[in-house]
Amino acid sequence: MNHGRIDDPTTRLVALDWGTSNLRAYRLGDGGAVLESRAAAGGVMAVQERRFETALRALCGDWVDGRAPLIASGMIGSRQGWQEAPYVACPAGLEQAAARLERVALDGGASLHIVPGLRCVGTDGQHDVMRGEETQLWGAGLAPGSVAVLPGTHAKWAWLGAAGEIASFQTYMTGELFGLCTKHGILGRLMRFEQGAPLSEAAFQRGTRLGLAEHGNATHVLFAARTAGLMGELAPEALPDFLSGLLIGIEIGSATRRAKPRELTLIGDDALCARYAAALACAGIQATRAPDEATTQGQWRVAEAAGLLTERAR
Amino acid sequence: MNHGRIDDPTTRLVALDWGTSNLRAYRLGDGGAVLESRAAAGGVMAVQERRFETALRALCGDWVDGRAPLIASGMIGSRQGWQEAPYVACPAGLEQAAARLERVALDGGASLHIVPGLRCVGTDGQHDVMRGEETQLWGAGLAPGSVAVLPGTHAKWAWLGAAGEIASFQTYMTGELFGLCTKHGILGRLMRFEQGAPLSEAAFQRGTRLGLAEHGNATHVLFAARTAGLMGELAPEALPDFLSGLLIGIEIGSATRRAKPRELTLIGDDALCARYAAALACAGIQATRAPDEATTQGQWRVAEAAGLLTERAR
């Protein structure tokens, strides 16, 4: 798919947002401005027999052999991806990641530079990982010491240090659990899903408040999404929003228990960020949206820190 | 299937344990002793077009038209079952349930008596429900003031009052979440399942300890079952037991946070009860197993309290 072209010859960077399901390619000009974008369902899991270069050239072969450097972030750097870019340990700044780009040689001499993911160890001694989100964080214009949240299948909370580095982060399985419980579980049986229906605000807020207060009873509290339906307290079409609020409330309650920020930045798509903003408001936290181009801005900044942009000029 | 017959003509009660997937029928003699048992995959969800009587007669038509009264417990009394037996509110004793049996008239004049489930409202204001487990609790020989746990898809914790009544209870979605995460979720992707393999004790205990300590971070802590695999800390065949320990630990931590009993009774199958006993030991709680015939003993006691056994003698 070709999502429009601006005829500007000065391609400074080809930036690939290469995830599990999709491959999104951007042609960036000065300052990382998006000149052109293309996307295909060519994610890591969709590429047959590890033919990553074929998938890349199918989408933007005309960009690959130009003079612009190529950078990629996301699951393409995982063990299941093209070439593993080992996780960099937190605290980690842009410079540490830029110093650890994984270089993949393409046919014809060009190179693709893969941004490494991050890992950290929580206070509970468990590892956590992210891959792709670190680049969005670096492109979101976050202030040192601030907090950012990336809602999604595996939502990420990131805490920035005094120098703007990613000090620590935590993953919440919020989106995945919502999908599992509604698609495959008993909670979905009492629910009705209406495509494009507006958020059932009362049910969502009720779920959020319950989730915020659960404090250690998550696997019990989730059952309320069944009993509220069984007892006729919530209509079948309100139950999905109740469960969504519940899971987001559990996440916010957990992530802010030790230190509750007054504000934070949300990075993600409109609908999900609106949900999170509403739930955060319930918790007394004000949310600001990051600019839409956080990913490409992050890729641009990493490329710059790695000297890829000047390299090209040589 | 016919699981053996003891030729004893004195059938005092026909007891049906009729759940979502299976129908188990027992012919009980004096004192509720099991004389004969049969089972079929004739659970509520398996019966087509609500032909419950056909399913019942297919399994034990020869028992139905005898002189013994019939009692049933489990999902057969739900809205999706044969006839709804409305939930009785906690605190509830055997007598309250016995007074609210739902009578179903069978062809030929016999009656089936369905034991009602229980409901209660938690300190968080949410409803909880059980159906079938209440009968097992009444048959488990529990002491007044004691605590009992029924592991399973939706594990139940029950707290008994001073008069032996069920004062309150809580459901945990432990078994369902384990199934969803391992069968349909990302956590299952790094796992290897070995039929009949012994419990990986170290991994199970590690999960249990993490779950016991999570205190409000459940939807984050679950992600450790991915990272422990990613980081090579646990082998693929140990990961299922790690996740199992994690979920059981979360459950025990939650259910015992306000008041930790020194001991409790486990009601359920051997393998699952052994897992729970090990996890409870981690938490410093001693577990005792209820007798295997808790269900039929409970059905016997309810029938007795309802006067069904003397009724038959008329």
Chai-1 contact restraints between the chains, C-beta under 6 A:
chainA,res_idxA,chainB,res_idxB,connection_type,confidence,min_distance_angstrom,max_distance_angstrom,comment,restraint_id
A,Q126,B,A224,contact,1.0,0.0,6.0,A-B,restraint_1
A,H127,B,T227,contact,1.0,0.0,6.0,A-B,restraint_2
A,H127,B,M231,contact,1.0,0.0,6.0,A-B,restraint_3
A,V129,B,T227,contact,1.0,0.0,6.0,A-B,restraint_4
A,Q170,B,H220,contact,1.0,0.0,6.0,A-B,restraint_5
A,T171,B,F223,contact,1.0,0.0,6.0,A-B,restraint_6
A,Y172,B,T219,contact,1.0,0.0,6.0,A-B,restraint_7
A,Y172,B,H220,contact,1.0,0.0,6.0,A-B,restraint_8
A,M173,B,T219,contact,1.0,0.0,6.0,A-B,restraint_9
A,M173,B,L222,contact,1.0,0.0,6.0,A-B,restraint_10
A,M173,B,F223,contact,1.0,0.0,6.0,A-B,restraint_11
A,T174,B,T219,contact,1.0,0.0,6.0,A-B,restraint_12
A,E176,B,G185,contact,1.0,0.0,6.0,A-B,restraint_13
A,L180,B,L180,contact,1.0,0.0,6.0,A-B,restraint_14
A,L180,B,H184,contact,1.0,0.0,6.0,A-B,restraint_15
A,L180,B,G185,contact,1.0,0.0,6.0,A-B,restraint_16
A,H184,B,L180,contact,1.0,0.0,6.0,A-B,restraint_17
A,H184,B,H184,contact,1.0,0.0,6.0,A-B,restraint_18
A,G185,B,E176,contact,1.0,0.0,6.0,A-B,restraint_19
A,G185,B,L180,contact,1.0,0.0,6.0,A-B,restraint_20
A,H215,B,G216,contact,1.0,0.0,6.0,A-B,restraint_21
A,G216,B,H215,contact,1.0,0.0,6.0,A-B,restraint_22
A,G216,B,G216,contact,1.0,0.0,6.0,A-B,restraint_23
A,G216,B,S254,contact,1.0,0.0,6.0,A-B,restraint_24
A,N217,B,S254,contact,1.0,0.0,6.0,A-B,restraint_25
A,A218,B,A218,contact,1.0,0.0,6.0,A-B,restraint_26
A,T219,B,Y172,contact,1.0,0.0,6.0,A-B,restraint_27
A,T219,B,M173,contact,1.0,0.0,6.0,A-B,restraint_28
A,T219,B,T174,contact,1.0,0.0,6.0,A-B,restraint_29
A,T219,B,I250,contact,1.0,0.0,6.0,A-B,restraint_30
A,T219,B,E251,contact,1.0,0.0,6.0,A-B,restraint_31
A,H220,B,Q170,contact,1.0,0.0,6.0,A-B,restraint_32
A,H220,B,Y172,contact,1.0,0.0,6.0,A-B,restraint_33
A,H220,B,S254,contact,1.0,0.0,6.0,A-B,restraint_34
A,L222,B,M173,contact,1.0,0.0,6.0,A-B,restraint_35
A,F223,B,T171,contact,1.0,0.0,6.0,A-B,restraint_36
A,F223,B,M173,contact,1.0,0.0,6.0,A-B,restraint_37
A,A224,B,Q126,contact,1.0,0.0,6.0,A-B,restraint_38
A,T227,B,H127,contact,1.0,0.0,6.0,A-B,restraint_39
A,T227,B,V129,contact,1.0,0.0,6.0,A-B,restraint_40
A,M231,B,H127,contact,1.0,0.0,6.0,A-B,restraint_41
A,I250,B,T219,contact,1.0,0.0,6.0,A-B,restraint_42
A,E251,B,T219,contact,1.0,0.0,6.0,A-B,restraint_43
A,S254,B,G216,contact,1.0,0.0,6.0,A-B,restraint_44
A,S254,B,N217,contact,1.0,0.0,6.0,A-B,restraint_45
A,S254,B,H220,contact,1.0,0.0,6.0,A-B,restraint_46
A,R257,B,G216,contact,1.0,0.0,6.0,A-B,restraint_47
